[in-house]
Amino acid sequence: MVSLLDFRGKKNVVIFFYPKDNTAGCTSQSCSFRDNYAGFNAYNAQVIGISDDSVKSHQGFAAEHKLPYPVLSDAGGKVRKSFGLKSFLGILPPRASFVIDQNGIIQHVFSSQVKISRHIDETLQAVQRLAGQK
């Protein structure tokens, strides 16, 4: 179990919701966050991936792609719904990224099913802006 309260006052948090482990777009997105992980760390940001897949699926996915950040299971979509996200076209889980500051306030949201690389660009720029505000 992971709680945003674990990071309150300590780190900014980047949460990215993605549709499914081991699909082309989701693997590309997850690996891009992996490849830019040091950049997020440099700006005191914790990356967290979330999808509806099972814990077992996430364990295999994270191990296979050497993901250095937590990948969390949101079976049933309760967390996704708490962020106000709805299914894409009524069937696909959404792809959206959130930047949450150390006070627990959402500072940036980017949502796109198809502009996968922009999720990394958008969130990294947002954490850089947060770091510059100090």
ZIRA-V386621 format. One record per pair of residues at least 4 apart in sequence whose C-alpha atoms are under 7 Angstrom apart, sorted by the first residue. I is the first residue (numbers start at 1). J is the second residue. Records with the same first field share a line. If there is no record, write none. Layout:
I=J + J
//
This chain:
4=8
7=11 + 102
8=102 + 103 + 104
9=102 + 103
10=102
11=44 + 45 + 46 + 102
12=44 + 45 + 46 + 100 + 101 + 102
13=45 + 46 + 47 + 99 + 100 + 101
14=45 + 46 + 47 + 48 + 98 + 99 + 100 + 123
15=47 + 48 + 49 + 97 + 98 + 99
16=48 + 49 + 50 + 96 + 97 + 98
17=49 + 50 + 51 + 94 + 95 + 96 + 97
18=26 + 50 + 51 + 94 + 95 + 96
19=26 + 51 + 92 + 93 + 94 + 95
20=26 + 51 + 53
21=26 + 27 + 53 + 58 + 61
22=26 + 27 + 61
23=27
24=28
25=29 + 116
26=30
27=31
28=32
29=33 + 116 + 117
30=34
31=35 + 65
32=36 + 120
33=37 + 120
34=67 + 68
36=40
37=41
38=42
39=43
40=44 + 45 + 124
41=45 + 46
43=127 + 128 + 131
45=127
47=69
48=69 + 70 + 71
49=70 + 71 + 72
50=71 + 72 + 73 + 74
51=72 + 73 + 74
52=73 + 74 + 75 + 76 + 77
53=57 + 58 + 73 + 74 + 75
54=58 + 73 + 75
55=59 + 73
56=60
57=61
58=62 + 71
59=63
60=64
61=65
62=66 + 67
63=67
74=78 + 79
77=81
78=82
79=83
80=84 + 85
81=85 + 86
85=94
86=94
87=91 + 92 + 93 + 94
88=92 + 93 + 94
94=113
95=111 + 112 + 113
96=110 + 111 + 112
97=109 + 110 + 111 + 119
98=106 + 108 + 109 + 110
99=106 + 107 + 108 + 109 + 123 + 126
100=104 + 105 + 106 + 107
101=105 + 106 + 107
108=126
110=119 + 122
117=121
118=122
119=123
120=124
121=125
122=126
123=127
124=128
125=129
126=130
127=131
128=132
129=133
//
